[in-house]
Amino acid sequence: MVLARILGIPAGIVFMSLVCAGGGIAASPSGDDEIVAKVNGIPVTKAEVRQRVDIYERAHPGLAPGEARIRRAGIAVQVLIHAILTEQFARELGVTVSNDEIDAEYAKMRGRLSESTFVSQLRMQGNDPAGLRGDIRRGLLDEKIKKRLMDKMVVTERDIQAKFEEEKRTMYPEQVKARQIIVLTEDLAKQIRQQLEDGADFAELAQSTSTENATRDLGGDLGWVLRGTGHYPPWDDTVFKTKPGTITAPFQTVHGWHVVKVEGYRPWGWGKAEDKRDHLITLVKQQRVLKDMERRIEDLKKSADIWIKSRIELEPPASAMTIR
């Protein structure tokens, strides 16, 4: 699903993003046609502001009314202004979205649902087909702007290495290569460990004694295991401290008594930047494009002729209105 992503505005404004656009509210209260803001001559109506505030409030019941609602209206106005400036930026770049592209994305989102069922679901969320198509259009436009900017970006080897240093612990997390046998009693676990110390084959013992169905037929082979990926304590603390080529003393978890052979260890950041080169280039460009869009939208905002009504008082919350 393509969603409009609003950039260059404070975090508090993001919650009112244009993804919430759509006409699920019934008859318009009086004053809906009132213009409450203008951006380079393009009007923002009270109806648009109220709609976004109402939809947000419907999704988050219990929000304070009164002055708090007026502040939410102010945030919604900033979101709408940002959207208008983004449209202007897209025109300057020559970026457009066709109706065929919108139709294709709409059909993908609808899936196998009938149109009537899909529309009913949209209305339950406070949206409608026209509103959703607007959301889709803004989302596609946002993606195309980013792609246009990213295509022109040059990433150097220094950029790649710097990003690798930032991300290597995430890209290459700590892990061990291990085999394990699980049995029900401590005595049996001790016997198995002694047999292994005396030269018994770990895989054969696992196949004949382990109660762990998932790995028993594999000779207890767990492959490479990341820290914190589902093993109950004290598995990680015990196994990750064990040197490769050695076998742990028996230890107990909720699954039983474990005997684990560590066959390999990789520390945090163990890999090479060159193996993640394409991904690193994408990360660099994504980070830059967000900053670039934020800066350029802000520049447009500074040079734009913007007027905003000082106080926007809305009608009663959506809960007091009829949903069509």
SVG drawing of the C-alpha trace seen along z (x, -y; Angstrom):
<svg xmlns="http://www.w3.org/2000/svg" viewBox="-26 -36 64 79">
<polyline fill="none" stroke="black" stroke-width="0.4" points="0.0,0.0 1.3,-3.4 0.9,-6.0 1.6,-9.7 4.6,-10.5 4.7,-14.0 8.2,-15.5 9.7,-18.6 7.2,-19.2 7.4,-18.6 6.6,-15.1 3.3,-16.4 2.1,-17.2 2.7,-13.8 -0.1,-12.3 -2.6,-14.3 -1.0,-13.2 -2.9,-13.2 -3.4,-9.5 -6.4,-10.4 -7.9,-12.3 -11.3,-11.2 -14.9,-12.1 -16.6,-9.9 -18.5,-12.7 -22.1,-13.5 -23.7,-16.8 -21.4,-19.7 -21.9,-22.1 -22.4,-25.7 -19.3,-27.6 -17.5,-24.7 -16.7,-26.8 -14.9,-29.3 -11.3,-29.8 -9.0,-29.4 -5.6,-29.5 -4.1,-30.3 -0.8,-29.1 0.2,-31.1 -3.5,-31.7 -4.5,-28.1 -7.2,-28.0 -7.6,-25.6 -11.2,-25.4 -12.6,-24.8 -14.1,-21.6 -10.7,-20.2 -9.4,-21.0 -12.4,-19.8 -12.4,-16.5 -8.9,-15.7 -9.4,-16.6 -12.7,-14.6 -11.2,-11.5 -8.3,-11.6 -10.6,-12.2 -12.8,-9.3 -9.7,-7.0 -8.5,-8.4 -11.6,-8.8 -11.5,-10.8 -9.3,-13.6 -9.9,-16.9 -12.3,-19.4 -12.2,-23.2 -8.8,-24.8 -7.1,-21.4 -9.3,-20.9 -8.4,-24.3 -4.7,-23.4 -5.4,-20.1 -7.0,-22.3 -3.8,-24.3 -1.8,-21.2 -4.1,-20.0 -3.7,-23.3 0.1,-22.9 -0.3,-19.4 -2.5,-20.8 0.0,-23.6 2.8,-21.1 0.8,-19.0 0.3,-22.1 4.0,-22.9 4.8,-19.3 2.6,-19.5 4.4,-22.7 7.8,-21.0 6.6,-18.0 5.6,-20.4 9.0,-22.1 10.6,-18.7 8.2,-17.6 6.9,-14.8 3.3,-13.7 1.0,-10.8 -1.5,-9.4 -5.0,-8.2 -4.0,-4.8 -1.3,-4.5 -3.9,-5.5 -6.4,-3.0 -3.8,-0.2 -2.9,-0.9 -6.5,-1.2 -7.3,2.2 -4.3,3.7 -5.5,2.4 -9.1,3.6 -7.8,7.1 -10.6,9.6 -13.2,7.6 -16.2,6.4 -16.3,2.6 -19.3,2.3 -17.6,4.2 -14.4,2.3 -16.3,-1.0 -18.1,0.1 -14.7,0.8 -13.4,-2.6 -16.4,-4.4 -15.9,-2.5 -12.4,-4.1 -13.7,-7.5 -12.6,-7.4 -14.2,-6.9 -13.0,-6.0 -12.3,-9.6 -10.4,-10.2 -8.4,-7.0 -7.5,-7.9 -6.3,-11.2 -4.2,-9.4 -2.8,-7.1 -2.0,-10.0 -0.1,-11.8 1.8,-8.6 2.8,-7.9 3.8,-11.5 6.0,-11.4 7.7,-8.2 8.4,-9.6 9.9,-12.8 12.2,-10.8 13.2,-8.6 13.9,-11.6 16.1,-13.1 17.9,-9.8 18.6,-9.1 20.7,-12.3 22.7,-11.6 26.3,-10.6 27.5,-8.3 31.3,-8.1 33.3,-5.3 33.8,-7.5 30.0,-7.8 29.6,-4.1 32.2,-3.4 30.8,-6.0 27.3,-4.6 28.7,-1.1 30.3,-2.2 26.9,-3.5 25.0,-0.4 27.3,2.5 26.0,3.7 22.6,3.9 23.7,5.4 26.0,8.0 24.7,8.8 26.4,11.1 25.7,14.8 26.9,18.3 26.8,21.5 25.7,24.3 24.3,27.7 22.2,28.8 20.7,31.8 17.8,31.4 16.9,34.1 14.5,34.2 16.9,34.8 20.2,33.3 21.7,36.7 21.1,37.7 22.5,34.4 25.7,35.0 26.0,38.5 25.7,37.1 28.2,34.4 30.7,37.0 30.2,39.1 30.9,36.1 34.0,35.3 35.1,38.9 34.8,38.5 31.2,39.5 29.6,38.0 27.4,35.0 25.0,35.5 24.5,39.2 23.8,38.5 21.4,35.8 19.5,38.1 19.2,40.8 18.6,38.8 17.4,35.3 13.7,34.4 13.8,31.4 11.9,32.4 12.9,29.4 16.6,30.3 16.9,33.9 16.9,35.3 19.5,32.6 21.9,33.8 21.0,31.0 22.2,28.4 20.8,24.9 22.8,23.1 23.8,19.5 21.8,18.2 21.3,14.4 21.4,13.2 17.9,12.6 16.0,14.6 13.7,16.8 15.8,19.0 14.8,19.0 17.2,17.8 19.9,18.7 20.6,19.9 22.1,16.7 24.1,15.9 25.5,19.4 26.1,20.2 27.4,16.8 30.1,17.0 31.3,20.5 34.4,20.6 34.0,22.2 34.9,25.8 33.8,26.4 30.7,27.8 28.7,26.2 28.0,27.7 24.4,28.9 22.0,26.0 18.2,25.9 15.5,23.9 11.8,24.4 12.4,26.9 14.6,29.2 18.3,29.7 20.6,28.5 24.0,29.6 25.3,27.2 28.3,27.4 29.5,24.0 31.0,24.4 31.5,20.8 31.2,17.2 30.7,13.9 31.0,10.7 28.9,7.5 29.8,6.0 31.7,9.0 31.0,8.6 32.4,6.4 31.0,3.2 31.5,4.5 29.0,7.4 26.3,4.8 27.4,2.2 24.1,1.8 22.1,1.7 24.5,-0.9 24.2,-3.1 20.4,-2.9 20.6,-3.9 22.8,-6.9 20.5,-8.1 17.3,-7.6 18.8,-9.6 19.9,-12.4 16.6,-12.5 14.6,-13.0 16.9,-15.9 16.9,-17.3 13.1,-17.2 12.7,-18.8 15.1,-21.6 13.5,-22.3 10.0,-22.2 11.0,-24.6 12.6,-26.9 9.4,-26.9 7.5,-27.7 9.7,-30.6 9.2,-32.2 5.5,-31.3 2.7,-33.8 0.9,-32.1 -2.0,-33.3 -3.6,-31.4 -6.6,-32.5 -5.5,-33.2 -8.1,-31.0 -10.0,-28.1 -13.0,-27.1 -14.5,-23.8 -17.9,-22.2 -18.6,-19.6 -16.4,-16.4 -17.1,-13.7 -18.8,-11.6 -21.6,-14.1 -22.1,-13.9 -23.8,-11.4 -21.6,-9.1 -23.0,-8.5"/>
</svg>
